């Protein structure tokens, strides 16, 4: 009788959709391959900014994973056609087609125009998990860098920040990167960027030698620099992993076939703090790797997958397969449960993939 009462209480749908609690899982930091120069770009939009005298309000930036080279431009709007023009004019026409393009889930970055362009380039578009800016840490960190630079020179009205944006990008690409040991321009273009001080110290233009000799020396220099940068980056990744792994807690306890509750807080007008936040139960169908899982929901057997089958990074709480189906349903948007099964006393949170070391 006691076991029956316990199972009956644990199968309460309202309790499951409201009282489910997740245990945070922080797995170890994983390394991410960067490829060659121009293979993978991270793209993001910084907004909103003060409207400049030229009408610009947004900044579109892209950073190459292998060289850390940054391309940035100020734009008045960030619609899908604007993003597509940036990809073609500033990236493809200058550095060649990329193999992978990493962007977040913003509508202007995942619209039909951008998707058609990426498919035409035969590239792969990667979309990290929403609300996980660390997965785009490479370009997010660049945004912070150029903002700190521009803030030192912008006028009091802040209406000329787009004037200083190219200067900040030039300084960034010409500075030595702590991860690779080389400047981004040196790895991308094969030479260091000069500064006004260097021009003052030189006496004049050096005589141009044989172009064939210059080409051989340039190719050799870039090969040596690329190999040294990869080794330095590996050491930097190991150092960052040791620092990050100090907060590792435990791995996910989920297994294929488990029933889970999915944290999907309701949004919209009329939603109160008494609304039930969990939906389901969903059944785990496959291991997506990196302590993440793929599953199917209860409603219409809809797959629980993020855009472009990126790893499922949602908060889940375990649900027992013995959950009772005879419990009454309640409206979720009125502050009550939505009528989903609940069972089992074990609760956990789906392991979240830590920041990628490609950043």
Residue pairs with C-beta under 8 A, 6 or more apart in sequence:
7 322
7 324
7 343
8 324
9 15
10 320
10 323
10 342
10 343
10 344
10 345
11 320
11 322
11 323
11 324
11 327
11 341
11 342
11 343
12 324
12 327
12 342
13 323
13 324
13 327
13 328
13 329
13 330
13 337
13 339
13 340
13 341
13 342
14 276
14 327
14 330
14 336
14 337
14 342
15 342
16 261
16 278
16 280
16 281
16 317
16 319
16 323
16 337
16 340
16 341
16 342
16 343
17 261
17 276
17 277
17 278
17 279
17 280
17 332
17 337
17 338
17 340
17 342
18 276
18 277
18 278
18 337
20 261
20 263
20 277
20 278
20 317
20 342
20 347
21 317
21 347
22 263
22 315
22 316
22 317
22 347
22 348
22 349
22 350
23 250
23 347
23 348
23 349
24 249
24 349
24 352
25 249
25 250
25 251
25 252
25 291
25 348
25 349
25 350
25 351
25 352
26 247
26 248
26 249
26 250
26 351
26 352
26 354
27 248
27 251
27 252
27 290
27 291
27 351
27 352
27 353
27 354
28 241
28 244
28 245
28 248
28 354
29 240
29 241
29 244
29 245
29 354
29 355
29 357
30 290
30 353
30 354
30 356
30 357
31 234
31 237
31 241
31 357
31 358
32 356
32 357
32 358
33 358
34 40
34 65
34 66
34 233
34 358
35 65
35 66
35 99
35 100
36 66
36 226
37 64
37 66
37 67
37 69
37 95
37 187
37 188
37 226
38 64
38 66
38 95
38 96
38 98
38 188
39 65
39 66
39 98
39 99
39 100
40 64
40 65
40 66
40 98
40 99
40 100
40 101
40 102
40 358
41 62
41 63
41 64
41 65
41 91
41 98
41 100
41 101
41 102
42 62
42 63
42 65
42 102
42 103
42 136
42 138
42 139
42 359
43 60
43 61
43 62
43 83
43 86
43 87
43 101
43 102
43 103
43 109
43 139
44 60
44 61
44 62
44 103
44 104
44 136
44 139
44 140
44 143
45 58
45 59
45 60
45 61
45 78
45 83
45 106
45 108
45 109
46 58
46 59
46 61
46 143
46 147
47 57
47 58
47 59
47 78
48 57
48 58
49 56
49 57
49 58
49 59
49 161
50 57
50 157
50 158
50 159
50 161
51 57
51 159
52 74
52 159
52 160
52 161
52 162
52 163
53 159
53 160
54 74
54 76
54 162
55 76
56 74
56 75
56 76
56 162
57 75
57 76
57 77
58 74
58 75
58 76
58 77
58 78
59 72
59 73
59 74
59 75
59 143
59 146
59 165
60 72
60 73
60 75
60 78
60 82
60 83
60 86
61 70
61 71
61 72
61 73
61 139
61 142
61 143
61 146
62 70
62 71
62 72
62 86
62 87
62 90
62 91
62 139
63 69
63 70
63 71
63 138
63 139
63 142
64 70
64 95
64 184
64 188
65 138
65 358
66 187
66 226
66 229
67 180
67 184
67 187
67 188
67 229
68 138
68 177
68 179
68 180
68 184
68 187
69 173
69 184
69 185
69 187
69 188
70 142
70 146
70 169
70 172
70 173
70 184
71 90
71 91
71 94
71 95
71 169
72 142
72 146
72 165
72 166
72 168
72 169
73 86
73 90
73 165
74 161
74 162
74 165
75 82
75 86
78 108
79 108
80 107
80 108
80 109
80 111
80 112
80 113
80 114
81 113
82 108
83 108
83 109
83 113
83 114
84 113
84 114
84 117
87 101
87 114
87 117
88 117
91 98
92 98
92 121
95 188
97 121
97 122
97 123
98 121
98 123
99 123
99 124
100 123
100 124
100 125
100 126
101 118
101 123
101 124
101 125
101 126
102 126
102 127
102 128
102 136
103 109
103 110
103 114
103 125
103 126
103 127
103 136
104 127
104 128
104 130
104 133
104 136
105 127
105 128
105 130
105 307
108 114
110 125
110 127
110 307
114 125
115 125
118 124
118 125
125 308
126 308
126 310
127 306
127 307
127 308
127 310
128 135
128 136
128 310
129 135
129 306
129 310
129 311
129 313
129 353
130 306
132 313
132 352
133 140
134 140
134 354
134 355
134 356
134 359
135 353
135 355
135 356
135 359
136 359
137 355
137 356
137 359
138 358
138 359
140 359
141 359
142 172
145 168
145 172
146 165
146 168
146 169
146 172
149 164
149 167
149 168
149 171
149 172
150 161
150 164
150 165
150 168
153 164
153 167
154 160
154 161
154 164
170 193
172 184
173 183
173 184
173 185
173 188
173 193
174 183
174 184
174 185
174 192
174 193
174 195
175 183
176 182
176 183
177 183
177 184
178 236
179 232
179 233
179 236
180 187
180 229
180 232
180 233
180 236
181 228
181 229
181 232
182 225
182 228
182 229
183 192
183 193
185 191
185 192
185 193
186 192
186 225
187 222
187 225
187 226
187 229
190 218
190 221
190 222
190 225
208 214
237 357
240 357
241 357
244 354
244 355
251 291
251 351
252 291
252 293
252 348
252 350
252 351
253 318
253 346
253 348
254 260
254 284
254 293
254 316
254 318
254 348
254 350
255 284
256 284
256 285
256 286
256 287
257 283
257 284
258 283
258 284
258 318
258 319
259 280
259 281
259 282
259 283
259 284
259 318
259 319
259 320
259 321
259 323
259 341
259 343
259 344
260 280
260 281
260 282
260 283
260 284
260 295
260 316
260 317
260 318
260 319
260 350
261 278
261 279
261 280
261 281
261 282
261 316
261 317
261 318
261 319
261 340
261 342
262 278
262 279
262 280
262 282
262 295
262 297
262 304
262 314
262 315
262 316
263 277
263 278
263 314
263 315
263 316
263 317
264 277
264 278
264 279
264 314
265 275
265 277
266 275
266 276
266 277
266 332
266 333
268 333
270 333
271 333
272 335
273 335
274 335
274 336
275 332
275 333
275 334
275 335
275 336
276 330
276 332
276 335
276 336
276 337
276 338
278 317
278 340
279 297
279 298
279 332
279 338
279 340
280 297
280 298
280 319
280 340
280 341
281 298
281 319
281 323
281 340
281 341
281 342
282 295
282 296
282 297
282 298
282 304
282 316
283 295
283 296
284 293
284 294
284 295
285 293
285 294
285 295
285 296
286 293
286 294
287 293
287 294
288 294
288 311
288 312
289 311
290 311
290 351
290 353
291 350
291 351
291 352
291 353
292 311
292 312
292 313
292 350
292 351
292 352
292 353
293 312
293 316
293 350
294 303
294 304
294 305
294 312
295 303
295 304
295 312
296 302
296 303
296 304
297 303
297 304
298 340
298 341
304 312
304 314
305 312
306 312
306 313
311 353
312 350
313 350
313 352
313 353
314 350
315 349
315 350
316 348
316 349
316 350
317 347
317 348
317 349
318 344
318 346
318 347
318 348
319 341
319 342
319 343
319 344
320 343
320 344
321 343
322 343
322 344
323 341
323 342
323 343
323 344
324 341
324 343
325 341
327 339
327 341
327 342
328 339
329 337
329 338
329 339
330 336
330 337
330 338
330 339
331 338
332 338
332 339
